[in-house]
């Protein structure tokens, strides 16, 4: 078995790992590099392998940095099967359709060809084969695949590949515990090799029980100043957790004010997928909401069209606007940001990871000026963040999850900036006496 790392090497985005075993080529994820632009140069570049030589793709979950280049893979010749859970297939469809629209907008604005089109997205969806958690499928003679709950987003999966006498486990992304909506990640009993994410490999999240308190404080401060609270939010999972917590806030405060806007057609569609697959929601929430209305949608003003989005300006303050994209590298949040970030009575609240180079990261890092739609925007609004909304496991959770596996010879760390990976590698060595490798782009290893 040979593994080659073609993405998310010493950075968080661009997931793409090639496994060669028993005469087959298997890709683990095929995601976007995310930074200054959706279609940055690396997403346009040729794949370092021949897409038509790949037999299978296994998609761990639907986030764009794990799925975003699937249409390009198909356009460039891939004709094999794509394995994922049922929610991952449906969410991937929504994410890719939304991405394709943004790519076309960006291509017109910046005068370059689009990375892919809607026909390419349709081609991806035709290749999906849905498999449930916990069932082992022999995808090729001598090659077995099992998916287990990763607890990261709806339908997210840890991949177990068994071939050539080896057992390889790949986290894709591992969930933060406890999750308000999902069951915790499944522990794996044994593995020979593990490919593990490391997004927060050097950090410990805030106590999850305090996030509702912090959210309430920020909302109440917005009310007190008659301001605007902007929440750039990832359409998949983060928005749904925020809606769940806002429902709690509204129940306590009777929601007389402020007005809450969900300004994300994608997040609205994703929320409907959550309601379609209640069996993937944790049991506690299902018992509390037997009508599958986990999110208090009747309290929200949902804006679907561009015209409806722009009428938010006319709504009186205070108001809370939840809009994508989560890292502010596209989407409707940019329209609101250029309107409201210059006023000190307003606040922007980050509730998720901000990749290097994105507008969200630059604001979070304290830059006082950013360019949006080609214009300078001065940052005078308050800046807040709640780290416990992260859907990624932190350092103690990652080490705890890894420690449950017996017989591990080596751990490969991906999906993390080098500082986070180095910290996690040190902890793995100290606490588990296992070598942790931080691969570089295009490095290969014989297992």
LUMSE-109712 format. One record per residue: y, x, z of N, C-alpha, C in turn. Coordinates in steps of 0.05 Angstrom, whole numbers, padded with zeros to 5 digits, always signed. Atoms other than C-alpha are relative to their C-alpha. Example, Ala and Ser with C-alpha at 12.3 -4.5 7.8 and 13.67 -1.06 7.14 Angstrom:
LUMSE-109712
-00024+00018+00000-00090+00246+00156+00024+00018+00000/-00024-00016-00001-00021+00273+00143+00022-00015+00014/
This chain:
LUMSE-109712
-00024+00017+00000+00000+00000+00000+00025+00018+00000/-00025-00016+00003+00068+00027-00021+00024-00019+00004/-00024+00016-00005+00135+00000+00003+00025+00016-00009/-00025-00012+00009+00202+00015-00030+00023-00018+00007/-00023+00015-00010+00269-00006-00002+00022+00000-00020/-00020+00002+00021+00318-00031-00054+00025-00016+00009/-00023+00014-00009+00369-00067-00010+00001-00002+00030/-00004+00002-00029+00397-00078+00060-00008+00025+00014/+00006-00026-00011+00389-00004+00072+00025+00012+00013/-00023-00009-00015+00437+00019+00126+00025-00017-00004/-00020+00021+00002+00477-00044+00113-00014-00027+00003/+00012+00025-00008+00466-00117+00127-00009-00017-00024/+00006+00018+00022+00464-00150+00058-00016+00013-00022/+00015-00010+00023+00425-00144-00007-00030+00003+00003/+00029-00002-00006+00355-00156+00019-00017+00001-00025/+00017-00004+00023+00303-00131-00031-00020+00023+00005/+00021-00019-00007+00238-00096-00014-00024-00004-00019/+00022+00002+00018+00182-00081-00063-00026+00011+00013/+00027-00008-00010+00109-00079-00040-00019+00003-00024/+00020-00004+00021+00057-00050-00087-00028+00004+00013/+00026-00001-00013-00015-00063-00067-00021-00015-00017/+00022+00013+00014-00082-00081-00099+00008-00008-00029/-00008+00005+00027-00051-00076-00168+00021-00022-00004/-00021+00021+00001+00003-00127-00151+00027+00011+00010/-00027-00006-00009+00078-00122-00142+00012-00025+00013/-00009+00022-00016+00108-00166-00088+00028+00007+00010/-00027-00003-00011+00183-00173-00072+00003-00016+00025/-00009+00014-00024+00206-00191-00003+00030-00004-00002/-00028+00008+00003+00272-00228-00014+00012+00013-00026/-00015-00011+00023+00321-00216-00071+00029-00010+00003/-00026+00011-00009+00391-00224-00041+00024+00014-00011/-00027-00011+00008+00464-00213-00056+00008+00022+00018/-00018-00018-00015+00504-00154-00034+00026-00016+00004/-00024+00015-00006+00563-00186+00000+00022+00018+00012/-00023-00016-00009+00631-00154+00009+00026-00012-00010/-00026+00010+00009+00698-00160-00025-00002-00023-00019/+00003+00021+00020+00673-00204-00081-00029-00010+00000/+00027+00010+00003+00613-00249-00091-00016+00016-00021/+00014-00013+00023+00597-00213-00156+00008+00029-00002/-00007-00028+00001+00610-00142-00137-00020+00016-00018/+00014-00014+00022+00584-00088-00184-00030+00003+00005/+00029-00004-00005+00517-00077-00149-00017-00025-00007/+00015+00024+00007+00497-00149-00160-00004-00002-00030/+00002+00000+00029+00509-00139-00235-00019+00021-00010/+00015-00023+00010+00470-00074-00240-00029-00007-00005/+00028+00005+00007+00401-00071-00269-00018+00004+00025/+00019-00005-00021+00343-00078-00221-00014+00027-00004/+00013-00026+00003+00310-00011-00207-00030-00001-00006/+00027+00005+00008+00243-00041-00227+00001-00021-00022/+00000+00020+00021+00223-00085-00285-00007-00028+00011/+00006+00027-00012+00229-00158-00263-00025-00013-00012/+00023+00013+00012+00175-00179-00312-00026+00012+00010/+00024-00013-00011+00126-00132-00276-00006-00010+00028/+00004+00010-00027+00135-00168-00209-00017-00025-00001/+00018+00023-00001+00080-00217-00192+00009-00023+00018/-00007+00020-00020+00107-00253-00131+00026+00008+00014/-00022-00004-00018+00170-00262-00090-00005-00017+00025/+00002+00015-00025+00167-00283-00017+00028-00002+00012/-00027+00004-00010+00232-00313+00009-00002-00008+00029/+00001+00005-00029+00241-00309+00084+00017-00023+00009/-00017+00023-00005+00299-00358+00086+00021-00002-00021/-00017+00008+00023+00354-00388+00044+00027+00014-00001/-00026-00012+00001+00415-00346+00062+00005+00016-00025/-00006-00012+00026+00451-00317+00002-00007+00029-00001/+00007-00028+00001+00439-00245+00022-00030+00005-00001/+00029-00002+00003+00365-00260+00017-00010-00014-00026/+00008+00016+00024+00364-00306-00045+00019+00003-00024/-00022+00003+00019+00428-00294-00084-00005+00012-00028/+00005-00012+00026+00399-00250-00140-00026-00011-00013/+00024+00012+00012+00337-00293-00153+00006-00010-00029/-00005+00008+00028+00371-00325-00215+00003+00023-00019/-00002-00024+00017+00387-00256-00242-00028+00011-00005/+00027-00009+00003+00315-00236-00230-00015-00016-00021/+00013+00017+00020+00291-00295-00271+00013+00005-00027/-00014-00005+00026+00344-00283-00325-00010+00026-00012/+00009-00026+00010+00319-00211-00330-00030+00002-00005/+00028+00000+00009+00247-00231-00340-00022-00008+00020/+00021+00008-00020+00211-00251-00275-00011-00027-00007/+00013+00026+00006+00160-00306-00287-00022-00006+00020/+00021+00004-00020+00116-00302-00225+00006-00023+00019/-00004+00021-00019+00111-00347-00165+00018+00009+00023/-00018-00005-00023+00161-00353-00107-00011-00017+00023/+00011+00014-00023+00132-00370-00039+00021-00004+00022/-00019+00006-00022+00172-00403+00017-00009-00026+00013/+00004+00027-00012+00171-00462+00065+00015-00021-00015/-00013+00023+00013+00193-00531+00043+00030+00000+00005/-00029-00001-00004+00261-00528+00077+00014+00023-00014/-00012-00023+00013+00274-00459+00049+00004-00005-00030/-00004+00007+00029+00262-00484-00022+00024-00018-00003/-00022+00019+00004+00310-00542-00013+00027+00013+00007/-00025-00013-00007+00363-00500+00022+00008+00021-00021/-00006-00020+00021+00357-00445-00031+00012-00013-00024/-00012+00015+00023+00371-00497-00085+00029-00005+00005/-00028+00006-00007+00435-00518-00049+00017+00025+00000/-00015-00025-00003+00457-00447-00034+00005+00013-00028/-00003-00012+00026+00445-00422-00105+00018-00017-00018/-00018+00017+00015+00479-00482-00137+00029+00005+00008/-00027-00005-00010+00540-00471-00093+00010+00028-00009/-00007-00027+00008+00539-00396-00107+00007+00002-00029/-00005-00001+00029+00535-00407-00182+00027-00012-00007/-00026+00011+00005+00597-00451-00181+00022+00020+00008/-00020-00019-00009+00636-00399-00141+00000+00025-00019/+00002-00022+00019+00611-00344-00188+00015-00006-00026/-00014+00008+00024+00637-00382-00248+00031+00000+00004/-00029+00000-00006+00705-00393-00214+00010+00029+00001/-00008-00028-00003+00708-00319-00197+00001+00014-00027/+00001-00013+00026+00689-00298-00267+00024-00008-00018/-00024+00009+00014+00745-00340-00297+00025+00013+00011/-00023-00011-00013+00795-00315-00247+00003+00030-00006/+00000-00029+00002+00776-00241-00254-00007+00010-00028/+00005-00006+00029+00759-00244-00329-00024+00019-00003/+00025-00014+00005+00687-00220-00327-00022-00021-00004/+00021+00020+00005+00622-00254-00348-00013-00008+00027/+00014+00008-00025+00586-00295-00294-00027+00014+00003/+00025-00014-00006+00526-00263-00261-00024-00016-00010/+00021+00018+00010+00483-00323-00278+00011-00028-00002/-00009+00027+00004+00488-00396-00297-00019-00020+00012/+00016+00021-00013+00459-00463-00276-00028+00000-00011/+00027-00001+00011+00400-00455-00324-00017+00020+00014/+00015-00021-00015+00380-00391-00288-00008-00010+00027/+00007+00011-00026+00383-00428-00222-00023-00020-00003/+00022+00019+00005+00338-00483-00251-00026+00015-00004/+00024-00016+00005+00290-00429-00273-00013+00010+00026/+00010-00009-00026+00284-00403-00202-00016-00023+00014/+00012+00022-00015+00268-00471-00173-00027-00009-00011/+00025+00007+00013+00212-00483-00223-00023+00018+00009/+00021-00019-00007+00175-00422-00196-00008-00001+00030/+00006+00002-00029+00174-00442-00122-00027-00013+00005/+00024+00013-00011+00108-00456-00087+00003-00001+00030/-00005+00005-00028+00116-00487-00019-00025+00004+00017/+00023-00003-00018+00070-00465+00038+00010-00005+00029/-00008+00006-00027+00071-00487+00111-00003+00025+00018/+00005-00020-00020+00075-00444+00173-00030+00001+00008/+00026-00004-00014+00010-00416+00202-00024-00002-00018/+00023+00001+00018-00034-00426+00140-00001+00026-00016/+00003-00024+00016-00062-00364+00106-00008-00006-00028/+00005+00005+00028-00061-00364+00031-00007+00026-00014/+00008-00024+00016-00097-00314-00014+00015-00002-00026/-00017+00003+00023-00042-00305-00066-00011+00016-00024/+00013-00016+00020-00084-00254-00105-00026+00011+00013/+00025-00010-00013-00155-00227-00095+00006+00024+00018/-00004-00021-00020-00151-00185-00032+00027+00001+00012/-00027+00000-00011-00079-00202-00017+00005-00027+00014/-00004+00024-00016-00066-00253+00039+00028-00002+00011/-00027+00006-00009+00000-00285+00059+00000-00021+00022/-00004+00020-00021+00018-00321+00124+00029+00000+00008/-00028+00003-00009+00086-00348+00144+00000-00012+00028/-00003+00010-00027+00106-00359+00216+00030-00004+00006/-00027+00007-00006+00169-00389+00246+00016+00025+00010/-00017-00022-00008+00225-00337+00250+00023-00009+00018/-00021+00011-00018+00273-00383+00289+00028+00007-00008/-00026-00009+00008+00332-00359+00248+00017-00023-00012/-00012+00024+00010+00351-00419+00206-00023-00020-00007/+00020+00020+00006+00314-00483+00185-00019+00011-00021/+00020-00009+00019+00249-00462+00152-00003+00030-00003/+00002-00029+00002+00259-00388+00162-00027+00010+00009/+00028-00009-00004+00195-00347+00163-00002+00030+00004/+00010-00027-00001+00166-00282+00186-00024+00002-00019/+00021-00003+00019+00121-00256+00131-00022+00019+00010/+00022-00018-00006+00052-00227+00144-00016+00004-00025/+00016-00007+00023+00018-00191+00086-00023+00016+00008/+00024-00015-00005-00053-00168+00091-00013+00009-00026/+00011-00011+00025-00079-00122+00036-00006+00029+00004/+00008-00029-00001-00111-00054+00025-00007+00009+00028/+00008-00007-00028-00137-00056+00097+00024+00003+00018/-00024-00003-00017-00066-00059+00124+00012-00028+00006/-00014+00024-00007-00026-00113+00160+00030+00006+00003/-00029-00005+00001+00049-00112+00144+00015-00025+00009/-00016+00022-00010+00098-00156+00181+00029+00005-00007/-00029-00001+00007+00169-00170+00155+00015-00023+00013/-00015+00021-00015+00219-00207+00198+00018-00016-00018/-00024+00010+00014+00269-00223+00142+00022+00000+00022/-00018+00000-00024+00319-00245+00197-00013-00015+00023/+00013+00011-00023+00296-00260+00267+00021-00015+00017/-00019+00017-00013+00328-00316+00307+00008+00008+00028/-00011-00004-00027+00371-00313+00369-00012-00022+00018/+00013+00019-00019+00337-00345+00429+00017-00002+00026/+00010+00026+00011+00347-00397+00455+00019-00011-00021/-00015+00015+00020+00369-00436+00394+00004-00028+00009/-00004+00028-00007+00400-00504+00404-00017-00018-00017/+00013+00017+00018+00363-00531+00344-00029+00007-00007/+00026-00009+00010+00302-00489+00329-00018+00010+00023/+00019-00012-00018+00239-00467+00364+00003+00030-00001/-00004-00029+00001+00239-00393+00383-00019+00013-00020/+00018-00014+00019+00208-00341+00336-00028+00003+00012/+00028-00004-00008+00133-00337+00338-00006+00029+00005/+00009-00028-00005+00104-00274+00369-00024+00005-00018/+00022-00009+00017+00056-00235+00325-00018+00018+00017/+00018-00014-00019-00006-00208+00360-00005+00029-00008/+00004-00029+00007-00017-00144+00319+00010+00004-00028/-00008-00008+00027+00007-00106+00258-00003+00030-00002/+00001-00029+00004-00001-00037+00228+00029+00010-00005/-00027-00008+00006+00071-00034+00202+00018-00025+00001/-00019+00021-00003+00133-00075+00215+00026+00008-00014/-00027-00003+00011+00197-00082+00173+00018-00020+00015/-00014+00017-00019+00248-00108+00222+00030+00001-00005/-00029+00001+00002+00320-00131+00217+00013+00013+00024/-00014-00014-00022+00373-00097+00260+00029-00006+00000/-00028+00007+00003+00438-00135+00249+00015+00005+00027/-00012-00004-00026+00453-00135+00324-00018+00019+00017/+00019-00018-00013+00405-00078+00341+00012+00017+00022/-00012-00016-00021+00456-00044+00386+00017-00017+00019/-00017+00018-00015+00487-00105+00419-00016-00020+00016/+00012+00022-00015+00472-00158+00470+00019-00024-00001/-00017+00023+00003+00497-00228+00457+00011-00010+00026/-00010+00015-00023+00539-00268+00504-00021-00020+00009/+00018+00020-00010+00501-00315+00549+00002-00026-00016/-00001+00024+00018+00483-00374+00503+00012-00025+00014/-00009+00024-00015+00498-00425+00558+00031-00001+00002/-00029-00001-00002+00571-00403+00557+00015-00007-00026/-00014+00004+00025+00584-00417+00484+00014-00027-00001/-00013+00027+00000+00598-00491+00495+00026+00001+00016/-00025-00003-00016+00648-00472+00549+00022+00014-00015/-00020-00014+00016+00682-00422+00503+00011-00018-00022/-00009+00018+00021+00684-00472+00446+00020-00021+00011/-00018+00020-00012+00715-00525+00492+00027+00012+00007/-00026-00013-00007+00768-00475+00516+00017+00004-00025/-00015-00005+00024+00788-00458+00445+00011-00027-00011/-00009+00026+00010+00791-00532+00424+00022-00011+00018/-00021+00010-00019+00831-00550+00487+00026+00015-00004/-00025-00016+00005+00880-00493+00473+00013-00010-00026/-00012+00011+00025+00889-00521+00402+00014-00026+00006/-00013+00025-00007+00904-00589+00432+00027+00005+00015/-00024-00006-00016+00954-00559+00481+00023+00010-00016/-00021-00010+00016+00993-00524+00427+00006-00017-00025/-00002+00017+00024+00986-00581+00376-00003+00018-00025/+00004-00020+00022+00958-00527+00330-00023-00009-00018/+00023+00003+00018+00904-00519+00278-00021+00021+00007/+00023-00018-00005+00836-00489+00293-00016+00002-00026/+00016-00005+00023+00802-00458+00233-00026+00013+00008/+00026-00012-00006+00727-00444+00237-00014+00006-00027/+00015-00007+00024+00699-00406+00177-00030-00001+00008/+00027+00004-00009+00627-00427+00180-00020+00001-00022/+00023-00001+00018+00561-00413+00146-00011-00028-00002/+00009+00027+00005+00537-00477+00114-00027-00006+00012/+00028+00003-00009+00465-00465+00136-00002+00009+00029/+00006-00004-00028+00451-00469+00211+00024+00002+00017/-00023-00003-00018+00517-00446+00240+00017-00025+00001/-00015+00025-00001+00554-00508+00219-00014-00022+00015/+00015+00020-00014+00498-00552+00245+00001+00004+00031/-00002-00005-00029+00499-00518+00313+00028-00006+00011/-00027+00007-00008+00575-00524+00316+00003-00031+00002/-00002+00029+00000+00570-00598+00299-00014-00012+00025/+00015+00009-00024+00518-00607+00354+00017+00004+00025/-00016-00006-00024+00564-00573+00405+00026-00017+00000/-00024+00017+00001+00625-00612+00381-00007-00028+00008/+00009+00027-00010+00586-00676+00392-00001-00001+00030/-00001-00001-00029+00577-00654+00464+00029-00001+00010/-00028+00000-00008+00652-00639+00469+00012-00028-00003/-00011+00027+00004+00669-00707+00440-00011-00020+00020/+00011+00018-00020+00622-00742+00488+00015+00002+00026/-00014-00005-00025+00657-00710+00547+00029-00009-00001/-00029+00004+00002+00728-00716+00521+00008-00026-00014/-00003+00026+00014+00719-00783+00484+00015+00004-00027/-00009-00006+00027+00748-00748+00423+00025-00015-00009/-00025+00013+00008+00816-00781+00424+00016+00018-00019/-00012-00020+00017+00843-00717+00394-00014+00026+00006/-00012+00000+00027+00840-00671+00356-00018-00014-00020/+00017+00009+00022+00814-00694+00289-00017+00023-00010/+00018-00021+00009+00753-00656+00265-00006-00005-00030/+00006+00002+00028+00744-00642+00191-00024+00019-00007/+00021-00017+00012+00680-00617+00158+00007+00002-00030/-00010-00004+00028+00708-00589+00093-00019+00019-00015/+00021-00016+00014+00644-00563+00061-00021-00018-00012/+00021+00016+00012+00604-00603+00011-00028+00012+00004/+00026-00013-00004+00548-00552+00018-00010-00005+00028/+00008+00005-00028+00546-00558+00094-00009-00029+00004/+00007+00028-00002+00544-00634+00087-00028-00005-00012/+00026+00002+00012+00484-00629+00040-00021+00013+00017/+00019-00014-00017+00450-00579+00085-00007-00016+00025/+00004+00017-00024+00459-00625+00145-00020-00022-00007/+00019+00020+00008+00421-00678+00106-00028+00011-00002/+00026-00013+00001+00364-00629+00095-00012+00002+00029/+00008-00001-00028+00361-00619+00171-00012-00027+00008/+00009+00027-00008+00353-00694+00179-00026-00007-00015/+00024+00006+00016+00299-00695+00125-00025+00013+00012/+00023-00015-00011+00255-00644+00162+00002+00002+00030/-00002-00001-00029+00258-00663+00236-00022+00016+00013/+00022-00014-00012+00191-00630+00247+00006+00030+00003/-00008-00028-00003+00226-00562+00240+00022+00003+00021/-00019-00001-00022+00276-00580+00295-00015+00002+00026/+00015-00003-00025+00257-00562+00366-00004-00027+00014/+00010+00025-00012+00222-00615+00407+00020-00013+00018/-00019+00011-00020+00276-00623+00460+00022-00016-00015/-00021+00014+00015+00329-00642+00409-00011-00025-00013/+00013+00024+00013+00281-00689+00372-00003-00023+00020/+00004+00021-00020+00267-00726+00437+00027-00013+00008/-00027+00010-00007+00342-00733+00452+00012-00017-00023/-00012+00013+00024+00358-00757+00381-00022-00011-00018/+00023+00010+00015+00300-00799+00357+00008-00013-00026/-00010+00010+00026+00344-00827+00301+00006+00022-00020/-00005-00024+00017+00350-00756+00273+00030+00005-00005/-00029-00005+00003+00426-00759+00281+00008+00020+00022/-00004-00022-00019+00433-00692+00316+00029+00009+00001/-00025-00014+00005+00505-00679+00294+00025-00017+00004/-00024+00016-00004+00551-00737+00311+00018-00003-00024/-00015+00000+00025+00571-00745+00239+00021-00022-00001/-00019+00022+00000+00607-00811+00253+00027+00008+00012/-00025-00009-00012+00660-00771+00292+00016+00018-00019/-00012-00020+00018+00676-00725+00233+00014-00014-00024/-00011+00007+00026+00721-00733+00173-00011+00020-00020/+00013-00017+00020+00679-00706+00116+00015-00001-00026/-00015-00001+00025+00717-00683+00055-00018+00013-00021/+00019-00009+00020+00674-00676-00007+00014+00012-00025/-00014-00009+00024+00723-00669-00065+00022+00019+00006/-00023-00018-00003+00777-00617-00076+00025-00015+00008/-00024+00016-00006+00829-00672-00073+00000-00008+00030/+00002+00007-00028+00803-00696-00005+00005+00024+00018/-00004-00024-00016+00803-00625+00020+00030+00006+00004/-00028-00007-00001+00876-00615+00003+00016-00021+00016/-00014+00020-00016+00896-00680+00039-00002+00007+00030/+00001-00008-00029+00876-00646+00105+00027+00010+00009/-00026-00009-00006+00945-00615+00101+00018-00022+00012/-00018+00023-00008+00976-00684+00111-00008-00011+00028/+00009+00011-00025+00935-00699+00174+00017+00012+00023/-00016-00011-00022+00975-00692+00239-00015+00020+00017/+00012-00020-00017+00962-00635+00286+00000-00011+00029/+00020-00021+00004+00923-00617+00327-00023-00010-00017/+00024+00006+00016+00863-00613+00281-00018+00025-00001/+00020-00021+00002+00800-00572+00274-00013-00002-00028/+00010-00001+00027+00777-00551+00204-00024+00019-00001/+00024-00016+00004+00706-00526+00194-00005+00002-00030/+00003-00003+00029+00699-00497+00124-00014+00026-00007/+00012-00025+00009+00659-00445+00085+00019+00015-00018/+00025-00013-00009+00648-00391+00071+00003+00014+00027/-00001-00011-00027+00629-00360+00137+00013+00027+00003/-00012-00026-00001+00653-00290+00119+00027+00001-00015/-00026+00003+00013+00715-00316+00082+00001+00016-00027/+00000-00014+00026+00693-00284+00016-00002-00021-00023/+00000+00021+00019+00701-00350-00021+00002-00027+00014/+00001+00027-00012+00701-00425-00010+00027-00011+00009/-00024+00015-00007+00751-00475+00018+00015+00012+00024/-00013-00011-00023+00766-00435+00081+00024+00017-00009/-00022-00017+00010+00811-00390+00039+00025-00016-00004/-00023+00017+00004+00856-00448+00020+00014-00006+00027/-00012+00006-00026+00866-00466+00093+00011+00025+00014/-00009-00025-00012+00872-00394+00115+00028+00008-00009/-00026-00008+00010+00931-00380+00070+00022-00020+00009/-00019+00020-00010+00964-00444+00097+00007+00004+00029/-00003+00002-00029+00954-00434+00171-00001+00026+00016/+00003-00025-00015+00941-00361+00190+00027+00013+00007/-00026-00012-00006+01015-00344+00190+00015-00012+00024/-00013+00014-00022+01031-00390+00249-00014+00007+00027/+00012-00008-00025+01020-00364+00320-00011-00022+00018/+00011+00022-00016+01005-00433+00348-00028-00008-00009/+00026+00006+00011+00942-00436+00305-00020+00022+00008/+00021-00019-00009+00875-00401+00318-00022+00000-00022/+00024-00002+00016+00817-00376+00276-00023+00009+00018/+00023-00005-00017+00749-00376+00309-00024+00009-00017/+00023-00010+00014+00692-00333+00283-00025-00005+00016/+00024+00007-00014+00623-00357+00300-00025+00012-00014/+00023-00012+00013+00579-00310+00260+00007+00028-00010/-00003-00028+00008+00569-00240+00232+00019+00002-00024/-00020-00005+00022+00625-00213+00187-00007+00028-00012/+00009-00025+00013+00600-00161+00137+00025+00017-00006/-00021-00019+00006+00641-00098+00124+00012-00007-00028/-00014+00005+00026+00693-00109+00069+00009-00029-00004/-00007+00028+00004+00698-00185+00076+00027-00005+00014/-00025+00007-00012+00764-00218+00093-00004-00007+00030/+00006+00006-00028+00732-00245+00157-00002+00024+00017/+00003-00025-00015+00713-00175+00180+00027+00013+00004/-00025-00014-00001+00782-00148+00165+00019-00014+00021/-00016+00015-00019+00816-00204+00205-00011+00005+00029/+00013-00004-00027+00766-00196+00263+00006+00028+00010/-00006-00027-00008+00780-00121+00263+00029+00005+00006/-00028-00002-00008+00854-00135+00273+00020+00006-00021/-00019-00004+00021+00885-00125+00205+00021-00022+00001/-00022+00018-00002+00953-00158+00204+00008-00013-00026/-00007+00011+00026+00955-00173+00130-00024+00002-00018/+00022+00001+00019+00903-00194+00079+00011-00014-00026/-00008+00013+00025+00907-00217+00007-00019-00023-00005/+00016+00023+00006+00883-00287-00009+00012-00013-00025/-00009+00010+00026+00888-00314-00080+00022+00018-00012/-00019-00019+00011+00926-00251-00098+00026+00002+00015/-00025-00001-00015+00980-00263-00046-00004+00011+00028/+00002-00011-00027+00995-00228+00019+00002-00022+00021/-00001+00019-00022+00980-00269+00081+00002+00016+00026/-00004-00013-00026+01007-00245+00148-00016-00015+00022/+00017+00011-00020+00960-00256+00206+00015-00002+00027/-00013+00004-00026+00998-00286+00265-00015-00019+00018/+00016+00018-00016+00947-00337+00288-00017+00015+00020/+00018-00012-00019+00904-00324+00348-00028+00004-00012/+00027-00007+00010+00835-00293+00335-00020-00001+00023/+00021+00003-00020+00774-00314+00375-00027+00003-00014/+00027-00002+00010+00700-00302+00367-00020-00009+00022/+00022+00007-00018+00636-00329+00399-00025+00012-00011/+00023-00015+00010+00580-00280+00390-00027-00015+00004/+00025+00013-00006+00527-00325+00420-00007-00021-00020/+00007+00017+00022+00530-00369+00358-00017+00014-00020/+00016-00015+00020+00495-00314+00321-00028-00011-00002/+00028+00008+00004+00429-00334+00290-00019+00024-00002/+00016-00025+00000+00405-00262+00295-00008+00008+00029/+00008-00012-00026+00365-00233+00353+00017+00024+00006/-00014-00024-00009+00401-00180+00394-00020+00021+00008/+00017-00023-00007+00375-00114+00420-00023-00007+00019/+00023+00006-00018+00335-00140+00480-00020-00019-00013/+00018+00019+00012+00306-00197+00439-00018+00014-00022/+00015-00014+00021+00285-00151+00381-00021+00017+00013/+00020-00018-00013+00251-00101+00428-00022-00017+00013/+00020+00018-00013+00217-00158+00466-00020-00011-00021/+00017+00011+00021+00191-00188+00401-00019+00021-00011/+00017-00022+00010+00166-00122+00375-00022+00009+00020/+00018-00010-00021+00133-00104+00441-00025-00017+00003/+00023+00017-00002+00085-00163+00435-00022+00007-00020/+00019-00008+00020+00051-00131+00375-00016+00025+00008/+00017-00023-00006-00008-00085+00385-00005+00016-00026/+00010-00017+00022-00030-00027+00340+00021+00008-00020/-00021-00006+00019+00038-00016+00308+00003+00031-00003/-00003-00028+00005+00042+00053+00275+00029+00008-00005/-00027-00007+00007+00113+00051+00250+00016-00025-00005/-00019+00022+00005+00174+00005+00247+00022+00010-00019/-00022-00006+00018+00223+00006+00189+00023-00019+00006/-00023+00017-00007+00293-00019+00204+00018-00004-00024/-00018+00008+00023+00334-00057+00152+00020-00020+00011/-00019+00021-00007+00391-00107+00152+00018+00008+00024/-00018-00008-00022+00438-00068+00197+00017+00024-00008/-00017-00024+00004+00496-00019+00197-00012+00022+00017/+00015-00023-00011+00474+00050+00217+00002+00003+00030/-00004-00002-00029+00503+00048+00287-00020-00019+00015/+00019+00020-00012+00462-00015+00303-00029+00010-00003/+00028-00009+00005+00399+00014+00272-00007+00024+00018/+00006-00024-00016+00405+00080+00309-00005-00008+00029/+00004+00010-00028+00412+00044+00376-00027-00013+00003/+00026+00014-00002+00351+00000+00362-00023+00020-00003/+00021-00020+00004+00310+00059+00337-00005+00016+00026/+00002-00014-00026+00325+00096+00402-00014-00017+00021/+00013+00018-00019+00304+00036+00444-00029-00003-00006/+00028+00003+00008+00240+00027+00405-00016+00025+00008/+00013-00025-00007+00223+00100+00415-00004+00003+00030/+00001-00003-00029+00239+00099+00490-00019-00021+00013/+00014+00022-00014+00207+00032+00508-00028-00005-00011/+00026+00006+00013+00149+00028+00459-00015+00025-00010/+00012-00025+00010+00135+00101+00440-00010-00003-00029/+00006+00004+00028+00135+00080+00367+00022+00012-00017/-00021-00011+00018+00171+00116+00310+00014-00022-00015/-00016+00019+00015+00227+00075+00280+00015+00015-00022/-00012-00014+00023+00249+00096+00210+00023-00017-00011/-00022+00013+00012+00316+00079+00179+00001+00008-00030/+00002-00009+00028+00303+00081+00104+00026-00001-00015/-00022-00001+00018+00354+00099+00052-00007-00017-00026/+00004+00015+00024+00364+00061-00013-00019+00014-00019/+00021-00009+00019+00304+00070-00061-00020+00019+00012/+00021-00016-00012+00262+00108-00011-00026-00015+00001/+00027+00012+00001+00187+00096-00016-00017+00013+00022/+00018-00009-00020+00133+00102+00036-00028-00010-00006/+00028+00007+00003+00057+00103+00030-00010-00009+00027/+00010+00010-00026+00026+00060+00085-00030+00003+00002/
